[in-house]
Amino acid sequence: MPDLLLELFSEEIPARMQARAGEDLSRLIEEGLTKAGIYHAGSKAFSTPRRLTLTVSDVAKQTYSIETEAKGPRVGAPEAALQGFLRNQGAEESELEIREDSKGQYYHLSKTEPSVPSIGLIAEVVEATIRNFPWPKSMRWGAGSLRWVRPLHSILCILTDEEGAEVVPFAVDGIEAGNTTEGHRFMSSGRFAVTSFDDYEAKLKAAKVVLDPAERADHIWEDAKNLAFAQGLEVVEDRGLLAEVAGLVEWPVVLMGDIAEDFIGLPPEVLQTSMKEHQKFFSVRDPKSGKIVKFITVANRETADNGKTILAGNQKVLFARLSDAKFFWENDLRTVEREGLEGMAAPLANVTFHNKLGTQAERIARIEALAREIAPLVGAKPDLAAEAARVAKADLASEMVYEFPELQGTMGRYYAAHAGHDDGVPEACAEHYSPLGPSDDVPSAPVSVAVALADKIDALTGFWAIDEKPTGSKDPFALRRAALGVIRLVLNNKLRLHMDRLFDSQILRIKLGGDGVKGKLLATLATHGFHTEMETQIAAAGAEGQHWKDAAFSSGVGEISDDLVAFFHDRLKVYLRDEGISHDVIDAVLAMPNRDDIALVVMRAEALTAFLKTDDGTNLLQGYKRANNILAAEEKKDGVAYEGTPDVKFAEEDAEKDLFTALDSAEPAISAALKAEDFAAAMQAMAALRAPIDQFFETVQVNADNQIVRRNRLCLLNRIREVMQKVAIFSAIEG
Amino acid sequence: MATLNDGFTMGNNAPRSFQEILLRLQTYWSGKGCAILQPYDMEVGAGTFHPATTLRSLGTQPWAAAYVQPSRRPTDGRYGENPNRLQHYYQYQVIIKPSPPDLQELYLGSLRAIGIDMELHDIRFVEDDWESPTLGAWGLGWEVWCDGMEVSQFTYFQQVGGHDCHPVSGELTYGLERLAMYVLGVDHVMDMPFNDPQTPIPLTYGDIFRQTEQEYSRWNFDVADTDTLLKHFEDAEAECQRILDAPAEDPKTGKRIIMAHPAYDQAIKASHVFNLLDARGVISVTERQAYIGRVRALTKMCADAFIQTPAGGA
C-alpha cells in the first residue's frame, strides 16, 4: 500500500507551537482518514521553522465499504421533520424504510457507502485539516481569507509506492498541492521534486535542512557538550531552551563564545536568565568555580568564516544586554547600601496589590504581623520572622526584577545578604514563594517557613474576605496552588497549627485593621482562638476592646474562616489522593475534633487507612456497619433513639458478656491512645473488638422477644458505634 | 570595469554613514514600487502612528509606502550617555497592502542593499506578536534577528483601531540607529558617522544629537509642566471628539468632508502628551490603563471615521 507524504511550507512558525502542531496534524489526518473509511497504518509528524510534515504509512488505495444506519423521525411526525432528516442525510424518501421498536414506528435509513478510490477523499481530509487547523493563534495575509499560523506558501502532498509518486490533487485558497518543496532559506536555492518520504528527507538534508526536530536537538546538545568539554567546562542543561532553539533552526551550527570579564561577577542566575530570555543562549559553567564563564549560541547556517562574524555579532549584543544587567545590579546594590531593603521596598506603597486589598506595602505589613504570630508555632524567632517578612518582597521594587520578573526572590536573597541581613532572612527572601508547584522543594528553615505560610495565608484570607474565591476552572490568583503550598509546608515540617485561629486573625486584620490594641487582640486570637484568654484581653482593652469585639462578630469572620477551612479540606483530599488516601477516609476523620489541624487530620487518616487494609479493619468496618444498620432500622421502626447505657446484668449469652468486657477494656485504651495522639495504638485497641463483635453477631439475636434484653442489646450496639466513633465516623467510609 | 552592480558586492558594498544607509533604504523601497513619503510633521512614539500606516492600513484600497519617521519616547531618554538608548530616534517604516507573497524576500533584499552579507550573517525570524493598546491594533509576525540582534519588526496587521484588516497590510519597521550601528561597527550611537567621514565637514550622530538628548531628557523628566500637559491631553481629547461630531456635509462647500485626519492628529497629540506625563512619573499604575483606554477610544473613533472616506475605501 502507498504512503502519504504531506508538507505544509510556510513562513517561520513560532518555535513554541511546532511540537503541538505536529501532534495535531497527525491526529487530525488520521481521524479524517478513518472517518473517510481509508485504512492506514501509523503516522509520524516532523517540523522545522518553515514546514510541518506528516508521513502516513500504508494508506489504502480504496476505502472500505461503510454501512451506516440512521434513525429518523417517528412515522406521523410533521413533514418538516422528515424533510430535515432527508436533507441532513442527503437521502430520498424512497430510500427510507419503516422500523418498529418499543416506542413505536420510525423511519430508518440504511446506507452503504461503496468502496471508492481513496485519493479524492484524502484530498478532502487534508484540505479540511488545513482549513480548520487548531493553531493557538492564527492569521490572514494578503487579500486572502485562509488562516494559518503565518503565511502558507506551498503544499506538497503525494501518495508514493514502488511504482512512483502521485500528487493528491487539491488546492486551498489558490495554493495548489504538488510534489515539490524547497530547502534552507539561505544555503540552498530553487525548488525540487520528491518521490517518497525517504527521498524527501534525503533531499532536504542535501539542501541543508534537518527535518527531525529530535535529531536537531540531539545534534545541538552533543556539539554544545563537546565544545564545552574540550575546554574543561560544562553546559547548563535546559531542556525547554533546547527544544525552543531546535525549533528556530533548520541547519543547526553550534558556536561557543566568551562572556567579558566585567560580567563574570554577576550572580549566575542573572547571567543565565539574561542570556536565555533575550538571546536564547545556553550558559556554560566552570565546574571548578561554579561560575558562568561562556555561552553557547546556535546559528542557522554555516559560513565561510566558520561563524566568526556571527559569533562576534552575538557577543556584541550580549555585551550590551549584560551591561544593562550590570547597571541594574549595581544600582540595586547602591540603593540597598544607601537605604537598606526597607528603602528599596518604599515604592511598593504606590503599587496596588488588588483594589480591594490595598497596596503591596499594606499587604507586606499584614504578612509581617502574621509571620510574627506564626513564628513561635514553627520554631522561629518572632523578630526574625517579622524582619524577613518586611524585606522579603523588597526586590519587587528592584531594577533587576523589573527587568526579569522571574528573578524575584533570587535577587531578594542577594540584596538581603548585601544589606547585612542574616540568620535565615536572606534565605527566607528566596524561599518564601515556595513551594510553587507540586514538585517544588518545600522550605524547612523556620524563618522561611513562617514567612512562606504568612504570605500564602494572607493571600487566601484576603481573597476569601473580598469573596474572590476560585470557581470551576477559574483561579486567577492561584489560590488553589497557595492552599496546596500551605498543606505541603505543614505536612513536610510536621507543623501543628490551628488554621482557623490564623484565618480568623488575618481576616479580621484585613477587615478591621491591626494597629495598636487591635494588633494585640489579633495576636491573642492567633494563638488562643476565641476562648477565655481572648475574653480577658478584650475586657482589658476596655471600650475599645468591646467595640472591636462587636465589629468582629458582625464581620462574618466565622463563616469566611469556616469556608476557607472547608476549601483546605477539599485541597487536602486532592493532595492525599495521590498519596493513596481516599476521600471517604478523610471525611470519616473530619468529624473528629480539631479538624482545622491539617497534620492531625492526616495522622488520623493515615492510621485509619492502614487499619482498613488489615483483616481486622475490614471486618470491624463490616461489624460497625451492621450495628449501625440494625440500629438505624430499629430506631426508625420504634421511633426512639437507643442511646441509653447498656447494662451487663441483662446480658444473657456469653458472646454478649464478652462484648461488654471487650468494650470496657477497649474504651479507656482507645481514649488514652487518642489523647496521646497515638493513632496506631488506638487502631490496635479497636482491633481487639473485632473478634467479640463478630462473635456477637454470629451467636446473638439482637431482636430478642424479651423487650428488656432487646433494648439492652440495641444500646450495646450503640455503644459499639460510640466507642468506634471516637476514632472516626466509620459510616462515611465507602464499601 | 566598474558597473553599477559592482558597488553591491562584498567589501565595496559597505555603507560609510548613517545617512547612506537611510538613502539606500529609500532607493531600495522606491525601486520596489513604494511611494517614498516624508516624515509626519507631528511628535509620535513610532512610525506606526503616521497616518500612512495607521489609517491607510484600514479599508480595501491598495497601498504601498515607505518613509523615515522621527520618533520620540520620553522615558527612554538617557542624557545622550547610554550607547543605544535615545528619547528621539528614527524608524524606517514600510507598509504594503495587501501584503505581497514575497514580502520576506523583499525585506531580505533591503538588508542586502544596506550591506548585510547573507553568506556571513545569521538572519532569523523569531516569533514576536505585535500589539499597540493605544492604537487598538495587533498583528502577528516576528522580530528579525541578525546575529542575535533585533534589527527589525515584521508584522502582518490583523486589526487596527478595532477593525479587522481586509486585506492585510504587511508592515516592516527598522530601528535605524541600532541597525546602522551594527552595519557600521559602531559601539556608541553618538560616535556613529552621520555623513561620510571622508567629507570636509564630517559629522557624527553625537555632533547633531548629543545636546538635544540632554536638553530633552532634562525637560522630559523634570521640567515639563504637568498641569499644562494634563490640560493639553484634555484639550486634544475634546477637539478630536468635536471634529468627529461635526456633520459630514461641509456647509460651506456643500461637499461631504469627513475630517478623519485632523481628528487623528488630535489622537496622536493626546498619545504623545500621555507619554510625556508618563516620563514625568505622574501617572499611577491604575491611571495608566485609564489613559491608554482614552487614547484607544480616540484612535478607534478616527478609524471608524476614516473608513467612511474615499481613502478608507468608502
Interface residues (C-beta under 8 A of the other chain):
Chain A: E11 E12 P14 A15 R16 P49 K137 M139 R140 W141 G142 A143 G144 V149 R150 P151 H153 F186 L248 V249 Q279 T297 A299 N300 R301 T303 A304 D305 T309 I310 L311 A312 G313 N314 K316 V317 L318 A320 S323 N350 V351 T352 N355
Chain B: P83 N84 P98 S99 P100 P101 Q104 M118 E119 L120 H121 D122 I123 R124 F125 V126 E127 D129 G139 L140 G141 W142 C146 D147 G148 M149 Y156 Q158 C165 H166 P167 V168 G170 Y182 D187 S284 V285 T286
